[in-house]
Amino acid sequence: MKILDKYLLKTFLTTFTTVFVILFFIFILQTIWLFISELAGKDLDFPMIIKFLAFSMPRIIPLVLPLSVLLASIMTFGDLSENYELAAMKSAGVSLKRAMQSLTVFILLLSIIAFFFSNNVIPFAEYKFINFRKNIAQAKPALAITEGQFSDVGFYNIKVNKKSGENGNTLTGITIHKKSNFGDGSKTVIKAKDGLLISNEKSSILQLVLNNGYYYEDITPKKYEDRSKMPFAKSTFKKYIINIDLSKLNKTDTNDESIANTNTMLNVSELNYTLDSLHKTFKTDVISFSENINQRIGIPKDNKLQSAKKNKKLPDNILSLYTNDKKIKILDIAISNLASTKYSIDASNTEFRLKQKNINNHILAFYDKFVIAFACFLMFFIGAPLGAIIRKGGLGLPIIFAVLIFITFHFINTFGKRISQENSLSPFMGAWMSSFILTPLAVLLSYRATNDIGLINMDVILAPFQKLVKKLFPSQK
């Protein structure tokens, strides 16, 4: 039996390693494509590119590892079944369950390693990756600007005709478009003959010193008819300094509006601590807001209104106590207070939704550490029985099945996380939804494979049609 276990383990490991390397290379190319705008045309040296890719590699593992286990399982057991090696094992008294035993132990160890990798290596790599992307422009500020084209640098679009100097810090022929705070285009244009980039690795401020230039700004008056009177403002300068805050560059979560997305940089213990703080802060904010609203609209505490009614009888229509002029003033004040309260509630509701989304993201990050470990285990018990059933190895049919199953898993996982972020589903269910849905498939395939039942029992499907045909066309004797 030990010889058989070694043979199965060697066969699986060979296939798994090959598949993992190929898929890892494919996903690395995808990463390069996603961040090509940050790498191309910025004179990055080779060590810096390698460092950039090295920090981005660990985030690929949660995608590559389960898919590699699935594909390697289908190919390994498909080859064994296609070459009648499984049949020979069964004739020797070795069941499929026994044949999978040694590989199950290996997958269990791989799942544990995947958890520790997800809990320790990936958060560290995310932290280094985020800071490295930000610090590229700090260490070499000229890398943030490309010759001959506009480069997006913070609140500015900068174009230079030529870069020179040891680190490319000396700029010639500078054109700068300053972005509007209201998102309605650029209303400020700065042109300079030359300039100098100055930075400090200990600071996130990039300083651009411009020499001998012009400053143009479109002025938008409050009244439309005054536009012809104030078309634009123009000034000249000998020296002009622009400070650019690099801390706002290269944010990791493009979908996040205002909350810092730090959940991917935390391990399980740090996430637990952070979640505890976030929950307490959120609860305190809700209580504080409710008390503030009650005080604003004048809701008394401890049933003071009821006691007041008991001491002094008040009419049902309190406005009847006042004159018409006072009634109008009271109603105007009430309408104003109502509009102000509604605006405050709407603004706070938006803020609370963002805070709840941040909490949900941290909870999802917590469960993701465990999902990747279980996904390896799940994909093995889907792939191994499926390979034994379809009896096809190689790179044909197994790849089709593996891609379809993994796309289903990844789609359900992404869908669950999205709706959990918006609080439409609990983060626990969102993180584990794909595992819960595909686990019955793993159980079904394992049962059918161990009992030598095909993938689809055609007799069960065709039997009703055969009975119908016999009733419609009875045989004549």
N, C-alpha and C positions, 0 to 999 in steps of 0.2 A: 504493500500500500504506500509505503514511503516513496518508492520509485515513481509510482503513479502521481502522487502529490507533487513531487519535484518536477515531473514532466509537465503537468498542468500549470504549475506556477511559472515555470520557465516560458511556456508557450504564451501564457497570458501577459507576463511581464514584457516579453519581446514585442508583442502587438501593442500593449498599452504605451510603452515608451515611444515607439514609432509614431503612433497616433497623437500622443501628447506633444511631441516635438513639432509635428506638422501643423497641428491646430494652434499651438502657441505662436509659431512663426506667422500664421495667417492673421491672428488677432493682433500681433505686434504691428503688422503692416496696416491693419485697420487703425491702430492708435496713431501711427505716423500720419495717416491720411487725415484723422480728426484734428491733429495739432500741426498740420503742415504750414498753416499761416504763422505759427510761432517759430518754426524751424527754418523755413525757406527764406532766402534773401537777406539773412541777418548776420552773415559772416560768423556763424557759430563754428568753433573748432571741434574736431572729432571727439576729444574727451568730454566736452560739454554735451554733445549729442548723445553719447553713450550714457552719461550720467542722467540725462533727461529720460531716456528710454528705460534705464535701470529702475528709476523711481516709479515709472508708470507700469512696469511689468507685474508686480504683485496684484494689482487690481484686476488683472486678466484671469488669474487663477480660478476664482469662483465660476467663471464661464467655461474655461477650458477643462478643468478637472472632471466635473460630472459628465460632460460630453465625451471625454476620453474614456472614462470607465464604461459608459454605455456602448460606445462603438467597439471598444476592445472586447467587451463581453459578447456582443453579437458575433463579431468576427471569429473569436476563439472557439466558441461553442458551435457556431455555424460550420467552421472548418472540421471540427471533430465529428459532427453529425454527417456532413457531406462525405467525408472519407470513411464512414462507418466505424470510426473509433469509438463513438459512444455506444453503438450496437455491440461492439466487441466487449466493452466494459460491462454492459448489462448482461451479456451472455456469461461473463465470468462472475456474476453476482454483485457487481458494483453499480449501484443505482446512481441516477443523476444527482440526487440529494447528497450522496456520499462523495461524488466527484466534485461538487461545488464546495465541499467542506473546507478544504485548505484555502481556496480562494476567498471564502467568506471571512476567514480569519485575517487574511491579508487586507481585504476591503475594510474590515473593522479597524485595523491599525491605520490604514490610509485615512479613514474618516476622523480618527482621533488627531492625526497629524494635520489634517485639513482644518480642524477646529482651532488648534493652537496656532496654525499659520494665519488664519483669519482673525484671531484674537490678538496676536502680537505683531506679526510681520506687516500685515496690510495697514493697520493704523499708523505704524511708524513710517512706512513708505508713503502713505497719503500725506502725512505731516511734512516729510521731506520734499515730496513732489510739489505740494502747494507753495511752500516757501521758496523752492528752487525756481519755479515759474515766475514768482514775484521778484526774486533777487537777480534774475538774469539781467534785467535792465539796470539794477543797482550796481552790480559788479562791473558791467560793461554797458554804460548808458547808451552808447551809439548803436547797440544791437536793437534798441527799441525803435529806431528810425532807419528806413531803407531808402537808398538813393533812387531818385527819379519817380517816386510814387508817394501818395499820401499814406502815412502811417497813423493808426489810431492810438494815441497816447493819452489816456485819461480823458480830460475835457477838451482835448485839442486834436486836430488832424494836422500833421506836420509833413511838409515835403521839402526836401533839400536836393540841390543839383549835384553836390559833391561832398564827400566826407574825406577828411585827411587827418594827419596826425598819427601818433603811435597807436592809439586805441580808437581812431575814427571820431574823436571828440570835437574836432574843428569842422564846422559846417559852413558851406558857401551856397548862396542863392536860396534863402529860406522863405517859405510861404506857410503861414499858419492860419487855419480856420478854427476859431473858438466856437464850441458847441453852445447852443442856447439852453438855458435852464428849463425852458418850457417845451422843448422838443420840437420847435418850429424851424429848424434849420440853423444855419450859421449867419449871425448878424455882424460878426467882428472878423476882420481880416488884418493880419499883421505880416508885413513884408520887410525883410532885412537883408543887407548885403552879405553879412557873415555873422557867425555866432560861435559860442563855445558851450559844450555840455559839461556840467560839473556835478559829481555825485559823491556820496560817502556810503560805504557799505554798512555803516552803523545807523544810517538814517534812511527813511523811506521817501525822502524828498529829492527829486531830480531837478536841478537848477539849469535853466537855459538862459544864457546871457546873450542878448542880441545887440548888434552894433549897426549904426547908420541905417535906419529904416523908417517906415511909414506905418501909421495906425489908422484903419478905417473902421467905422462903426455905423450901421444903420440905426436910426432912431425912430421908434414907433410911437407917435403921439397918441394921446387918449382919444382925440377926435379925428375922424377920417379926413375931414376937410383940411386939417393942418399938416397933412403929409407932404404937400408941396413946399411948405415953409421950412421943414426940417428933413431934408432928404438923407443926409448922413453927416457924421463928424469926421474930421481928418486932422491928424497931427503928425509931426515928425519927431524923431528922437535920435540922440547920439548913442544912448545906452538904455536898454530895456531888459528887465529881469523877469522871467516867468518861473514860478515854482510849481512843479507837478507832483502830486501825491501819488506815489506808486503803490501804496497799500491798497488802493481801490482797483488796481489792475488785475486781470487774470483771475477773476473770482471762479471758484470751483463749481458752484451750483448756479447755472444760468437761469433756473426757474425760481430761485429764491429772491424775494423782493428786498427784505430788510433784515432778516435774521441770519446771523452768521452760521453757516453750515459746518459744524465741527463734529458731527456724529460719526463720520467715517474715520476720524483720527483718534477715537477712543476705544479702549478695550472693554471687556465685560464689567469689571469692577468700577472703572471710571464712568461707564454709562449708567450703572446703578446709582452711583453718587450724584451724577448730573441730573438724572431723572427725578431723584428725590428732591433736589433743589428746585427743579423746574415745576414739579407738582405743587410744592409748598408756595412758591412765588405766584403761580397761576391762581391757586385758591385764595391767597391773600389779596390779589388784585381784584378778583371777582367780588369778594366780601367788601373791600374798600369802595369799589364802584357802586355796588348796591346801596351801601350806606350813604354815599355822596348823593346819589339820585334821590333817595328818600328825603334827605335833608333839603335838597333843592326844591322839590315839589311840595315840601311841608307835610309829609306823612308823620304824624306824632307817634311816639313810642309808648308802650305799656297801656294802650287803649285809652289814651288821654281824651280822644274825641268822644268816646262813649261816656266817660265820666262827666265830660262837659255837657253832654246832652242830658244826662240825668240831673245835674245841678240846675241847668237852665234849659227849658224847652225851646228848641229851635224849629222853625217851620221847615217843611220839606223843600220849599223853594227859597233858599237863602237870599237870592237876588231881590226878592220882593221887599226886603228891608231897606233897599237903597233906592235913590232917585234914578231916573233914566240916564242922566249924565254920568253918574257914578257906575251904573251898570255897564255902560259902553267902555269906560276906562278899565273896569275890572275884567271884562271880556277881552279887551285888547291885550292887557297884561297876561291873561291866561293863554291866549293864542301865541303870544311871543314866547312865554315860558314853555309851552308845548312844543313849538318848533325848535327851540334851543335844546330841550331835553331829547327830542327825537334825533337831532343831529349828533348829540353827545352819545346816545345809545348806538346809532349807526357806526360812528367812528370807533367806539369801544368794541363793538361787535366785530369789526374788521380786525382790530388789534388782537382780540381774543382768538379769532380764527387763526391768525398767523402764529400766535403762541401755541395753540393747540396743534397746529401743523408741525411746529418745531418739536413738540413733545412726541408726536406720532413718528416723526423721522428718527428720533433717538430710540424709540421702542423698536422700530423696524430694524435699525442697525444692531440692536441687542439680539434680536431673534435671528438675524442673518448669520451670526457667528455659528449658530446651531443648524441652520437650514443647509449650509454648504456641507456639513458633516453628514447629515441625514441624506442629502441628495446623492452623495457617492454610494451610500448603501442602497438607496432606492433604485438608482440607475443600474446597479449590478444585478439586482433581482428582477429587473425588467429585461435587461439585455441578455443575460445568460439563458433563461428559459426561452426567450424569443429566438435566439440563435439555434437552440436545440430543436425548436419547432419548425422554423423555416428551412433548416438544413442547407444553408447557403453561406459560404465564407467569402473571402476576398473583399473587394471594394465596390461591388455592385449593389445588390439588394440590401446588404447590411447598412450601407451609408444612407439609403433612402429611408429605411425604418428609423435609424438613429436620428437623422435630421428632423423627421416629422415628430418624433417623440420629444426631442429636446426643444424644438420650436414651440410645441404645445406647453411644455413645462415652463419655458422662459416667458411665453406670452401670458400664461395664467399668473406667474409670479409677478411680472411687471404690472399687470392689471390689478392684482390684489394690493400691491403697494400703492398704486396711484389712488385707488378709492379709499385706502386706509389713511393716506396723507390728508385727504379732505374730510376725514372723520365720518365717512359713510359706512365704514366697516371697522371693526376693532383691529388694531395693528397685529394682534396675535393671529387672527384669521387671515389677514392680508398677507402676512409673511409665510404662513404655513398652508395657504390655500392650494398651491400647486402640489405640495406633498400629499395633502389629504385626498386630492382628486386622483392622483396617479398611483397611490398605494393600493387601492383595490385592483388596478390593472396588474401590478406586480404580483399580488396574491393569486389572481386568476391565471396569469401566465405560468407561475410556478406550479400551480395545481395541475394545469393541463399538460405541462412538460413532464412532470414527475409521473403522471398517469398515462403517458404516451397518447394523449389526445391532440389532434391537430389544432391549428390556429382557429379554424372555422369548421364546425361540423356541418358539412354540406347536406348530410342526410336529414338533419333537423330542418334545414331551410327548404329542401326540395320535397320532403314528405307531404306537406299540405297540397302542393301543386300536383304531385303524383296521384293523391286521392281524388282531387278535383277532376283530373283527366280521366281517371277510371270511371267516375260517375257520369261524366259527359259522353265518354266513348266506351261503353261497356264491351268487353270482348265477347264475340259470338263463338259458341262451341258447336 
